[in-house]
Amino acid sequence: MTARADAHAAGQGGSRPDPAAPDAAADTAAVARAAADRQRLEALRAEIESHNRRYYVEDAPSVSDAQYDRLMAELQALEREHPDWVTPDSPTQRVGAAPLAHFATVRHAVRMLSLGNAFDAEDIVAFDERIVSTLIGSGLLAGAAPEAGVAYVAEYKFDGLAVSLRYEGGRLVQAATRGDGARGEDITANIRTLRSVPLRLRGEAPAVLEVRGEVLMTRADFARLNEAQVARGDKPFVNPRNAAAGSLRQLDPRVTATRPLRFYAYGWGQIQDDRGADLRPRPTHSAMLDWLAGFGFAVSPGRTACRGAAGLLRFYETVGASRAELPYEIDGVVYKVDDLRAQDVLGFVARAPRFAIAHKFPAQEETTRLIGIEVQVGRTGALTPVARLQPVFVGGVTVTNATLHNEDEIRRKDVRIGDTVVVRRAGDVIPEVVGPVLSLRPADAQVFDLLAACPVCPVCGSAVERPGGEAITRCTGGLFCPAQRKQTLWHAASRKALDIDGLGDKLIEQLVDSGRVHTLADLYKLADPAGGGELVLASYPRMGAKSARNLVEAINQRRRPPLSRLLYALGIRHVGETTARDVARHFGSIEAIMDASEEELLQVPDVGPVVAASIRRFFAEAHNREVIAALRAEGVEPQADAAPAGEKPLAGKTLVLTGTLPTLSRDEATRLILAAGGKVSGSVSRKTAWVVAGEDAGSKLAKAAELGVAVIDEAGLQALLGQG
């Protein structure tokens, strides 16, 4: 019996009516309606997410668009009626939040690694042989297994944008781009708009689960998007990869929500239980992907189990033959050792796993006409010839410019202005001119002479020079040259130099283009309260009051930098971190360095004639001395570097690093050596105490053998450091 019927029956009984009864009945009815609404809301959410999964993950839609729209409209109406029931994982929340001021930085709990590349069958055979040799040595591949071949899983190499999704308690809490592998950009608001990304995982999820994969756009979705772009009078996108990457990096998530993006999972990062212990729920890579699929993710389709190099190459040929028929673009295939224990044994090099490799498809080439050759000036003053081409569509983009590398390469390839040339592009690689089609060369084709075309810097008018034995011609303008200004300022603000947090390349570009910053000293003017720099900074795109205030504080904190950091920040050619530190400790002040002769500079350990001449030439330029004077005027006072303190195991020793170490990156190894009082040199000499060699070590090993210099591996280095 309903609450309304109960109340009517009580009135029929002839007893005195209770004045509160109607209100109580209404309350009971309201509670019942609310419970029914809540039940319907949860049912709608579950049904809509089921339809999303079937459409975007399983590619098997179960309802029409009209039916789907009616379900969504009903859910939206319920949430409008009960706004306090709206949760972040509701399907209605995929429409996009308010625009962001900028992307925050995210540190990955587990690094997002890249893959090594292979381009031919010989590379794959060598890859497999290394795997087999290592696994036999570890005892994981014994008996008949070597003859059967290593078990691999082969997958498509998507041409999209790599991202990491972090779930806590089964709910999506963060999404980030790969970035540099250690840090990426926080794109959580944009990722939430993708219907192929679960906002809440199905089943029983671990406390923490990071899922790695690719965001991409199918060819059909890309075509429909471009049709809509043209219909609105907007510029169409060039290719699906650029459209996907641009859509995911929109500061306004509502724009991302309108783009047909999809996510495919191919790996994982951190996985932990509720006690914080690391988990690995399945023993193989393929089983782990099946496990992820159980949570509602689309996983890499076309996965195939392969044995040995022959199996990998058969997969490559099969996929290559059907590549054009796939619904999305791929630029190769990926091979991974399937057994996770074997992956552990194989380990990693600096930025890539040893147990996996990307087998790239051949670069795409087209022919077009070379209209002219222009010269660009880089951060270090390098003059680079750039080919201006008749537009040609290569590798998914329209190419109008291509690199010619340097004058020697132009002569070696015999490329002339007016030639029909072959242009190559592979993936994200900058297009290059492969060579001319000699049979189509016109009679008036012109030979290019760089020094004749550019007797002085085309940007600042400074003299240009080509030092003996070098392939590059350079502008001598240094900090004075506007073409070098943006890159020079970015270098000066970078982590290894002045380390000005928050001053990235985009902001530097805006500051230079607006005329606000011309020199390094102008950066410090931004932090002058009298100049209103904080308000100026806050007016730039992606900057707000808080970001501007933080940047001003960061600049002020760098008014007394170590002398070595300032010296490195100046961008003097051939002067790296180690050389800057040696020179700073030897001379003690910027004035002493500026006035030092080449003979005096040669007294610094490991400073040779080339470095000494480069430093002397830099400070012989009046405009470079003016930069130092301007910095002083802004209150910048470099501090003498502290001498190495205490007993250090590598004090006074010079080491050379070559090849790729198993666990340490080149930067990490260098920091450890410097912290132990040692020095790191780029070349082997009789002064070298040890050469630290890793995988794929080069000619420095031969030089070490010639000079009788001891060669050690990473374990030997750790022993010297007292760590092993």
N, C-alpha and C positions, 0 to 999 in steps of 0.2 A: 504494500500500500504506500502511495506517495505521501510526502509531508503535507501537500495540500489536502489530500483525502483524509488524513489523520485529523487535521484541524477541523474539517467539516463534520466528521463523526463526533468529535468532542462537543461541538455546538448542538447536535441533535439530542445529546443525552440529557438536556434540561438543566445541567449544572451551570453555575455562574461562570461566564466567560472570563478567561485570564487575559488581561489587557496585553500581556507580553507575548501571548501565543502567536499572533500574526508575525511579529518580528522574528521570533524564534524559527517559525516555519520558513520565513523568507531567507533567514541565514542558512538554514539547513539546505534549502534549494540552491542557494548561491554556492555553497561548498560542493554540492553534488555537481553543479554545472562546471565549477572550476576543475574538479577532479576529472570530469569527462573531457574538458578542454585540454587539460594537461596530458591525458592519455592519448588524445587525438594528435596533439602536437608532437609527442615522442614518436607516434606511429608514422606521422608524415615525414619527420626527419629521417627515420630509418628507411622509409620507402624511397624518398628522394635520393638519399645517398646510395641506395641499392641501384637505382636507375643511373646515377652518375657513374657508378663502378662498371655497370654493364655497358654503358655507352663509351666512356673514355678509357677504361682499363681493359675490358674484355672484348671491345669492339662488337658487341652484340646487343643493340638497343632493344628494349622490351616494351616500350610505350611510344606513342606518337609525340611529336613536339607539343601539340595542343594539349594532350593529356598531362604531359610534364608541366606545362605552364599553369594548368588549373591547380595541380597539387602545390606548386610553389606559391601561387596566389593565395590559396587557402592557408598555407603556413604563415605567409606574411601578414595576413589578416589576424590570425591568432596572436602573433607576436606583437602586433600593434595594440591589440586589446590587453595583452599582458607583457608590457615591455620589460618587466623585471625577470621574465623567463628567458630572455634572449641570452644566448651563450656564444662564446667565440667560435665554437665548432658547429654552430648551426649552418645549414646550407645557405640561409639568407645572407650570411656574413661574407660571402664570396664576391659581393658586388664592388668591394674596394672601399678603403677608409679615406680619410682626408689626406691631401697631399703632404709629403714629407719635405722638410727643409733640406735635408741631405741624408745620405746613407751612413749609418753608424758602422764602426769597425767591429768585427767579430773574430775572436781568436778560436781556431778550431781545436777541440779537445784532442783529436787525432789528426795529424797532418793529412791534407789532401794531396796525394802524390800525382805526378805526371807519369807518362809511360815512355819508355824508350821506343824508337822507331826502327822498323825494318822496311827495306824497299825492294828486295829481291829474294829469290829462293835461297841463295847462299847465306844470306843473313839469318833465315829461319833455320836452316840446317845447323849453323853455328850456334844459334840460341838453344836448340834442342840438345846439341852435344854438350854444352855447358851445364844444362840441367841434369842430363844423365850422369855426367862425370861427378857432379857435386852430390847427387843423391846416392850413387853407388858408394862414394866415399863415406857417406853418413850412415850407410846400412839400411836406408829406406827403400832402396831399389836393389833387390837381390834375387838370386835364383833365375827363374824364367822371365821375370819382369823386364829386364833390359831388352830382351829380344822382342817382347810384346810392345814395348814403347811406353813412354810416360803418358799417363792419362791427363789430357787437357780438356778444358771447356773453351769453345770458340764462340765469339759473339760479334755482333755488328759494332763498328765504331761510329757512333752517332756524330753528326755534324751539328752540334747544338751548344748549349752552355751548361757546364758542370756546376751542380749545386749540392749542398748538404742540408738535410732536413733533420732537426732534432726534436724528438718526442720525449716527454717526461710524463709518466703515469698514463701513457697511451694517447696523450694529446699533443698536437703540434705546438711547440713553444718558440721555435726559432728556425729561420732558414737563411743560408748565406751562400754567396758565390765562392768559387775556389780561391780567388785572389792570388796571393803569392804562395799558397799552400799552407802557410801558417796562419794567415789572417785573410778574411774576406769581407765583403760588404753585407750588411744585414738587409735582406730583401723579404723579411717575414710577411709584411703587409701585402706584397705583390704575390708571393707564393700562395697565400690563402685564397686568392681568386681562381686558382687552377682547380678545376673539378676532378682532375685525375690524381690530385694529391689528397689523401685522407686527412681530415682535420682531427678525427678520432679513429684510432686503430681498431680493427675488428679483433675479437678474441682477447686472450690474456697476454698483454704486452709486458716486456721488462720495464723496470723503473726508468731506464734511460736507453733510448735507441736512436742512433744517428744513421740515417739512410742516405747513401750517395747515389747520384744518378744524373741524367741529362734532361734538360728542358729543351724541347724542340717544337717545330711546327711542321705538320705534314704538307706534302705538296698540294693536296686538294684544298686544305685550309688556307694555305698561302695564296693560292689562286683566288679564292673567295675574298680574302682580306684585301688583295690588290684591286679586285673589282670594286669593292666598297670604297677604297681610297680614291680611285679614279672618278667614281660617281660623285664623290664629295668635292672633287677638284683638288685633292691632295696628291702629293708625289707618291708613286708606287714604290714599294720596297724592292731592293735589288735581288735578294735571295732569301730563302727560309731561315738560314742561320742568322743573318743580320736582323731579320724581322723578329726572331725569337729573342735574341740578345737585347735588342733595343726595347722590346716590349717589357722584358723582365727588369730592366734598369730604369723604368719610368719612376720619377719622383711622385707621380700621382697614381696610386694603385687603381683608381677608377678607370684609367686608360688601359692598364694591364688587364683588367677584368673584361674588356671588350675584345681582347686578342685571343685567338684559338690556340693556346699553348697546351702542351702535354708533357708529362713527366714519366720517364722510364728509369727504374732502379737497376743499378748494376753492381752495387757494393754497399759497404757499411763502414762506419767509423766506430765511435765508442758505443759499447753495449754493457750495461751494468744492471745488477740486481738491486733490490731495495736496501742492501747493506753496503752498496758501493763497490762490490766485487765485480771484476770484469768477467763477462760471459762470452762463450762461443757455442751457441746451441747446437750446431750441426758440424759434421766432420769434413765436409767438402764445400767448395765454392758453389757448385750447382745446387746442393741441398740447402745452402744458406739462401740462395735466390728463391727457391721454392718456399722457404720459411717466410721470407719477406712478402711473397705473393699472398700468403695466407692472411696477412694483415690488411690486404686491400690494395697493394701496389701493383702497377703494371711493371713487369720485369722485362729485361731485354729479350725480345722475341728472336726466333731463329737460332736459339742456342743449340749447339751441337757438341756431343762428346767426340773427341778425336784421340787417336793414339799416334805418338811419334810425329816426326817432321812430315812424313808422307801424308798423314791424315790432316795435318794443318794446311798443307799446300792444296790438297783436294778441296777443303772447305773454302779456301781463298779463291780458287778457280770457279767453284760453283756460285759463290756469292757475286763474284765479279761479272759472271755471265748474266745474272738476273738483277743486277744492281739497279738498272734503269726502271725496273718494274716495281721496286719497293715503294711503299707509300710515303717514305721519308728519305732524306738524303743521308748517305753515309760516305765517309772518305777513306774507309779501310775496314779491317777486321781486327779483333783483339784476341790474343791467346793467353790463357792463364792456366797454370798448373792447378789441377782440381783439388788435390789433397791439401788441406790446410796445414797439416804437420810438415809436409814438404815445403810449403810456402815459408813456414817459420825457419826451416833449415837454410833455404836459399837467401832469405833476408832482402836487404835493400842496398842500393847505392845512394848517392846523395839525395836525389829527388825522385827516384823511380824504383819500383820493385824489380828484383832479379827474376821473379817467377812469372812475369807477364811482359808482353811486348805488343806493340801495335804494328800491324802489317799494312802499310799505306798503299792505296791504289796509285798508279802512275800519275804524275803531274799532267794537267791538261795544258795543251799547247794550241795556239792559233797563230795565223800570220796576219800582219798588218803593215802599214807604211810608217817609217820613222820620219816624222815631219821636221824635228829639230832636236838639239841637245842643249839643255840649260844646266846651270851649275847652282847647287844648293850648298849652304854653309852650315855645318853641324856645331855642336857644343864645343868640341875641341879645336874648331877652326878648319876641320877637314872639308875640302872642296870636293863634292861628289857630283859627277855628271849624271843627269837624269834624262831619260829618253822621253820626248813628247810624241805621242802616237796618235794615229787616227783611231778613234774609239773602236774597241774590239771586245766581244764578250768571251771571257775566259774563266773557267772554274767557278761559274756562278756570279761573277761580277763584271761590270763594264770597266775595262782598263784603258786609261788614257796616258798614264805615266808608268815607267818601269825603270828599275835601277840598272846602271851600267857599271857600278862598283868603282872603277877608277880608270885613269887614262891607259894604263898598261893593259887592262882587260879589253878596252875598246880596240886597241891595236892588235892584241892577240886574236880576238874574234874577227877583226877586219870589218867592223861595223861602221857604216858611213851614212851621213845625212842624206835622205832620199831613198835608202834601201827599203826593200820589203824584208821584214825581219820576223823571226819566230819568237813569240812571247810565251813564257811559261808561268803558270801559277799553280801552287799546290796548297790547299787548305788556307791557313792564315799567312803563308809565306808571301813576302813582298814580291810582286811580279818582277820578273827579270827578262832581259833580252838574251835569248840563247845564242843567236847568231843571224847572219844575213842569208837570204836566198840568192846566191850569187847569179843564178840563171836569170833573175829578174832585176839585176842591178842596172839602173839607168846610167847613161853616159855622163850625166852631170852630177853624180853622187859625190858629196864633199867629205874629205878626210877631216876629222875633228882634231884640233890642237888646243888643249886646255889653256896653256899659258898665253897663246895668241888670243883666245877668246876671253880670258880673264887675266890680264897682266897685273891687276890689283883685285882685292876682294870686291865682289859685285855688290856687297851690302854696305861696307864701311869705308872702302877705298884704301885700306891698309895694304902694305906690301904682302905678297904671297911668296911662299918658298916651298921647295921640295928637297928636304934633307937627303943627303947621299945615302943610297941603300934602301930608301923607303919608296913605297908605291903611292903614297898620299901627298898631294899638294895642300898646303895649309895657309889660312889667313893668320897673320901675326898680330891682329888687333886685340886678341884676348878679351878681357872684360869690357873693352871699349866697343866691341863689335855688336850691334843690335841683334844680328842673326844668332849670335851665341848667347844672348842675354838670358832668354828664358831657361835654356838648359843649364847655363852657368849658375843662375840663381837657384834652380831646383837642386843642382849638385851641392851648392853651398849649404842649403837648408836640410840636406838629407841626413839620415841617421848617423852615418859614419863621419860626417863633417860637423856642422854646427848643431845639428839635431834639433831643429825648430819644429816642435810638434804642431800639427795643424796647418802647416804651410805646404800644401800639395801642389802638383803641377797645374791643376785646373785654376786654382786661385792665382798662382804666379802668372799664368797666361793672361788672366783678366787684369791683374795689376799692371802688367807691362803694356797690354793693348790699350788700356785706358790712359796711359802716360803717367800713372802715379808712381811707378817704380822704374828707374833706369839703371841704378847701380846697387851693389850690395848694401851700401850705406843707407839707401832709401828704405830698405826693409826696417832698419832701426828707427827711421823717422816716423814710421807708422805707429811706433810705441811711445812717441813723445806726446804727453798729455796736452801740451800747448798746441799741437798740430791737429788735434781732433781725429787722430788715426782710428780710434776705436769706432767712432761713428761712421767714418769712411768705410772701414772694413765691413761693418754691419749692413751697409747698403748694397754689397755685392750679392749676386745670386747664390743661393745655398748657404749664405751666412746669416746669422742672427746676432742679437746682442750678446748672448752667452758665448757663442763661438768666437766672436770678435774679441771679447774680454779674455778668453782663454788664450787666443793667439798672441795678444799683446803681452800677457804674462809670460808666455813661452819665449817671446823675443827678448823681453827684459832679462830673463834668466840666462840669456846667452851673451850678455854684455861683457863678461869676463871669461871667455872661452880659453881652454888650454891652447898654447901657441901651436902645437902640432895640429890641432883641429882646424884652426884658422888657416894655417898654411895649406892643409889639404883642401879646405873649402875654396881657396883661390883658384883651383883648377889648373895648376901649373902642369904642363905636359911632363910625363914620366914620373911625377911625384905622387906616389900612392900613400896609403896610411903609414906603412912601415918607414918609408923614406922620410915622410914629413915628421914622424916621431924622432928619427935619428938626427935629422937636421935641427929640429927644435931643441933637443937635449944638448946638442953640440954647441950651438950658438947662444941659446938662452933668451934671445929677444928678437923681435921682428926687425929692429933697426940693424942689428948685427947681420942678419940674413940678407937684408936688402943691400947692404954695403959690401958683402963678402965677394972676393974675387973668385974666379974659377979654381985657382990654386988652393985657396982656403976651403972652398967647398969640397975639393977632392980629399981633404983631410978627414972628412966624415966617413966612418966605416960603411962600406958597401955603396958609396956614391962614386960613380965612375964619370968619365968625361962627358957622356951624353946627358946624364942628369945634371951635372954641374953646369954645362953650357945652357941647358934649358932654364934652370933657375936664374942664372945670370942674365940671360936674354929677357926673361919675364920682367925682372926688376929694372932692366935698362930702359924699358918703355915708360915714358913720363906718365901716361894715363893710368898705368898700373900702380905707380907710386901715389898718384892722386886718389886712388881707391882706398889705400891704407890711410892717407891723411883724412879722407872723408869719414872713414870708420872711427878714427880717433876723435874727430869733431862731434860724432854722435855718442861719445862715451864708451866706445868699445876698447877695452884694454886687455889684450891677450896675456895670459899668465904663463910663466915658465913651467914646462912639464916637470913633474916630480921624477927624480931618478928612481930606478928600481930599488925597492926597499927590502932589506933582510936577505937571508940566504935563499937563493932561487936556483933550482936544479939546472936550468939552462942559461944561467947568466953568462953573457959574453959569447954564446954559441950561435952560429948561423945555420938555419935549416932551410931546405928547399922542399916544397910539396909538389908532387906530380901524380897524375891519375886520380881516380875516384876512390876514397876510403870507404870501408864498409858502413860505418855509422856516423862519422863526423863529416860535416860539410867543410869546404875549404875555409870559410869564414870562422867556423867553430874551432878548427884546428889551429888557425892563425891566432885566435884570441887566447887559446890555451898556451901556446908557445910564448906569446908576448907576456902573458901573466906570469910565466915561469922565468922571465928574464931573458928569453932568447929573442932572436931576430928571424924574420922570414924573408928570404930573397927569392927573386924570380928566376935566377940563373945559377948554375953550378960553377963554382970556382974552387981554387985550392984553399980558400978560407972557409968553405962549407964543411960543417961538422958532420951532418947527416942529411941524406936524401930520404924523405918519407914517401914511399911509393904505394899507390893503390892500383885498382884495376885499370887497364888501358893506359898504363904509364907510357910516356913518350920518350923523346930523344934525350931527356935529362938522365935517364938510366945509363945510356951509352956514355954520356959525358962523365957521369960518376965513376963508371968502370975505368974510363981512360985516365982519370985523375986519382983513382984509388980512394974515392970517398965512400964511406960506409952507407949502405942502403938498408933501411928498416921499414917495417910495415906499421899499421895502426897500433898493433899490440906492442911493438917496440917503442913507439912514441909514448904510449900510455905508461910503459915501464920507466922511460926517462922522466916522465912527469910525476912519477911516484904513485900512479893510479893502478899499476898492475905488477 
